[in-house]
Amino acid sequence: MDKKRPFPRRLTLLHADTPLKTYENDLPLASPALSLRLPSLSGQGGFRVLSAVWCRTGRNDGECRGDFVRIAASFRRKCRDAGIPLDRVPLSVEDLRLIGNDLSALDELAGAGVISVAPFWRGDNLLGGAWDTDKGLTDFGKQAIERCFDIGLIPDVSHASRKAADGMISLGERRNRPVIASHVGFDAVCPHGRNLTDEAAERIAKLGGLVGITFHAPHLSRTGTATLRDAVSHILYGFRLIPQAIALGSDFDGTDLLPDGLKSSDDLPALAAALAQAGLPDAGIDAVFSRNADRFFTRF
């Protein structure tokens, strides 16, 4: 990047698992054990990080519901203690097992400050199947996505099976409401069940949604390990395909398998520099780092 050009002043990340990691390990937000360094972002002109509460494996629906309340409260308390405004760290949910078979629980999540929900993580639940299954949305899953549209929760196709993702996007098309893919790669660059096909990405973009690029190495490279260059490859591929919709997902604090050169949010300036070196213009870098996301979130 041109040394005269500063790092993009605004930043949006569509997925970080920092709430659970800080809760499970009783970590302050300034802990070097975290890959998302929220206090260091406070000097930016503005940032937004969708902060995910994940339903832990081995927990039943009711336990997951209680976990959400405790994890969300703990994270918000730590944000207040660190002087981080809560509107910069809106909540999301990863795996909607916590609602059981109760659609009204979606209203409770929205009332608790959740803005997006990924129905699946692995395997299946009452709503349908994750990426490692061949199951689509169940009838209850369709009702849940419809309810999300009704109350303003943003459905997230990350972790969904191909069939379930198609069902979520199709419901969005029928209602003219957007969905997102908060932390994915592109299947054309690295074939993987967690990555988006071009067709799905284009349909999400046409709805006005977002596609956030993951930093989870096995989804960036066929070797299972990755470098900063692999993340750049997915971003550039996405920018050529859907320039108005590409964003940063990250998956900070949700994976220990981060690319070399992109181990924490402190490395995001290096990502911006690598994108510039690869030929992405300043306006494109700004779009990827926040402008596309800013435009999207003005709708909510």
Helices and strands as residue ranges (DSSP letters): E 10-16, H 18-25, H 38-41, E 46-54, H 61-81, G 86-88, E 91-94, G 96-99, H 104-111, E 114-118, E 124-125, E 128-129, H 139-151, E 154-155, H 162-175, E 181-184, H 198-206, E 211-214, G 217-219, H 228-241, E 246-252, G 265-267, H 268-277, H 282-286, I 287-291, H 292-297
